[in-house]
Amino acid sequence: MDIENSVLANDTRARLVADLRAACVPPARWQCGIEYELFGYVKDGMTRLDAPRVIRLVERFAGTSSSLIKENSVTIGARLDEATTEHDDAPTGDIGGELSIEPGGQLEFSSLPRRTLVELERDLNAYLARLCDIAGEENIILLAAGFYPLCPLDEQHWFPKRRYEVMRPFLAERGTRAADMMTRTCAVQASYDFSSEDDLTRKLELSTRLAPIVTAMFANSPFADGKLTGYKSMRAATWRATDARRTGGIPPVFDDGFDLAAFVNYAIRVPMLFVRRGDEFIPSGGITLDDFIRHRDDFDPAPLLSDWREHLSTLFTDVRLKNQLEMRMADCVEPSLGLAFAAFWKGLLYDAEALTLALEIIPRLSRNETLALHDEVARDALAARLDALHVLPLAKEMVLLASDGLERIAPGEVRFLDVLRARIVEDEVCPADILIASWHGAWNARTEKLIEHLRVQL
């Protein structure tokens, strides 16, 4: 039986809980992955990449058509683990993972799951080295930032992908910043395994409650439209104005007795974006997966298990639960800090002692209080406060706790946290603090200096 295409029926909740439990793996097999998004713009004219340019960049990176991912003959990405090239100067060996195109032409690298951070570093550096070489030849500059710092929204190019054509009008009705979120934000994300339902719920609680603190640590988007905005993470502020049903913290995580059944009850009541059949994306009309299943006889097509898995990919919470836990709360930052983000969560989530201590230390705010803290963090990052909670001391404590955890489980990887310890614990700054100080200081408000700082070059 094709499980992916099996029809969902009356036993839905139990089946969906079982589907999540099936992703459990023993600690000896735990891996982690990284996703790294970049903006690109054309150096001459300083315009965002349009569809033809970003497609050319991806096709040159892939090298051969066999590794390209297409939708109606349009290139929408490339499988890097299958990529080969006809060029003599191409790297040997596989980078691993996938290169995809986001709604505004942002480029996203999704690594393969790896056992070690050293492997992730190798993959990310190999990817960036080749991408930067090709971008240079194409007169394209790549930027690592959480929000596009230059041209305004009306100058953004929308990439012609069916998923985005459905998402755009749907989200526009449910948040004032949906278009900005889709076209003008970039993040670094990392994914982690879990061994049991108890392990999963503990990791999900910690990462959800800690999300605004981590957003503050990696805030890297104080600019928009070529000027300072008053926010240190414009990306975080933008997400706060995007469809409250599917963003922020997962609501039942804040309740006592949270379990997978509670998560399923939440997820199936969030309106669906679409139903996917092959390459076709059918607008949902705003129905929930719960309604789709309970009234399945009224719909064509019938609800499938694949609809559940696709639906999970459209929940944009700070931590997303699929077959792994995805940490989604950080602005895109320079590559070394991106790897520090992955190392930070590995140290907290994969060391049992660090996980237990962090759960004891983290304040138990309500969901509304956590959302209020998100608002403060978007503006002030590490300087943010909510009543008696001060973000900076808690951030310092968590960095040191993550470092201790990583030292116990992977001592050779502690070096990946050096840059984070230097920034947060010693200098008490996030990337946005450096940008703002430099803008008012040595850069003398010159855009070219900002671009030079944010530019990715390997």
Order of alpha helices (4+ residues) and beta strands (2+ residues): alpha-beta-beta-alpha-beta-beta-beta-beta-alpha-beta-alpha-alpha-beta-alpha-beta-beta-alpha-alpha-beta-beta-alpha-alpha-beta-beta-alpha-alpha-alpha-beta-beta-alpha-alpha-alpha
